[in-house]
Amino acid sequence: MRWDALFNDLESQFTEADRLALDAEINERARAEMVSLELADRLRGVLGCRLTVCLASGESFSGMLVHAGGDALVLNEGQHQTLIPYAAAARYMGLGRFSTTETSSVRRKLGLSHALRSMARDRAVLSVLVGSTSGSARLAGVIDRVGKDYLDLAVVNPGEVRRSHQVSHVATIPFAALAAITSPRTGE
């Protein structure tokens, strides 16, 4: 009987040691995986969920996350959509622990300039928030041109369409200064 207890005790110790070794390996692999995880992957993990994005300028936007690209995200907020460059965000609320990598090589290559060129083609009047930690300014207008790292916005009064006689000025905005771009939602 005593031998049975000894062998059972040894077996329990080896089983516990194996379990601890497996736990340590799982934790190490999780840490290694976390190092390669990008913010966009975390955001893709909550697509279709409600998210709040607080900007460095102090403003915040809340809505359903509908797109998480290479360097910007899109939130649906009621009748509007808001594009927010990752560089403008100070923090996110509502991110879960899940992540999803982008499997499409085409989507991985699409960046902020591609989205802005599409908006320029649509000629829709947008609300552009330009800001930094020292404050922000909101401009209404139509994107006339998109360069590699800037856009030209034909500024009009809110509610007006872009006509040459209604453009008060053209503002050249570096991408680094973009905080958010809000546009009316189109029919879905």
C-alpha positions, -999 to +999 in steps of 0.1 A: +000+000+000+028+024+009+043+019-026+011+028-043+009+061-024+045+068-033+040+062-070+007+081-070+025+110-054+054+109-079+029+107-108+010+138-094+043+157-092+053+149-128+018+157-140+019+191-122+054+198-136+042+190-171+012+213-167+034+241-154+058+237-183+029+238-207+014+269-191+048+286-193+052+277-230+017+290-237+024+323-219+057+327-238+041+321-271+013+345-263+038+372-254+058+365-286+025+368-307+016+400-289+048+417-301+038+412-337+002+423-332-007+457-348-034+481-337-053+475-369-054+438-361-070+446-327-094+469-344-104+443-369-112+420-340-141+443-330-155+451-365-192+456-362-190+466-325-194+500-308-161+518-303-151+552-289-120+570-302-106+598-282-084+621-302-053+639-291-071+672-298-096+663-270-126+655-292-140+620-293-162+600-317-183+569-309-200+546-334-200+512-350-166+502-364-171+493-400-136+495-414-100+491-400-075+498-427-037+501-428-037+536-413-073+547-406-106+534-394-142+543-402-170+546-377-208+547-385-224+574-363-261+577-370-264+595-404-227+601-407-195+582-412-162+593-398-128+584-410-101+587-383-064+583-390-047+561-364-021+588-358-049+612-346-061+589-318-049+592-283-069+562-269-096+537-278-125+525-256-143+493-264-114+472-278-117+435-269-089+410-266-095+395-300-075+403-331-078+395-368-050+399-393-058+412-428-056+384-453-061+405-484-028+418-498-047+445-517-064+458-486-031+458-467-018+482-494-048+506-493-040+536-472-053+569-462-045+586-495-066+559-514-096+567-492-092+604-496-088+601-534-121+582-534-138+610-514-123+636-539-139+617-568-173+617-550-171+655-546-191+653-514-190+682-489-171+669-459-164+682-424-127+680-418-113+682-383-078+695-382-061+693-349-034+685-324-029+685-287-031+723-287-066+724-302-086+718-333-105+735-361-134+722-382-136+730-419-164+722-444-154+717-479-147+694-508-114+676-514-100+690-547-067+672-548-048+645-528-010+643-528+013+618-512+010+633-478-015+662-480-049+672-494-063+704-508-097+712-494-119+738-512-135+754-481-172+764-484-198+774-459-215+744-442-245+732-462-233+748-495-221+728-525-187+735-541-191+762-568-161+783-576-178+815-564-187+798-531-152+787-522-138+810-496-102+796-499-083+764-506-067+749-475-037+725-479-038+701-450-009+677-443-021+642-434-003+645-401-027+673-391-059+654-400-079+644-370-111+632-386-132+635-417-170+632-414-193+626-444-230+618-447-237+581-449-249+568-482-277+544-486-268+508-476 
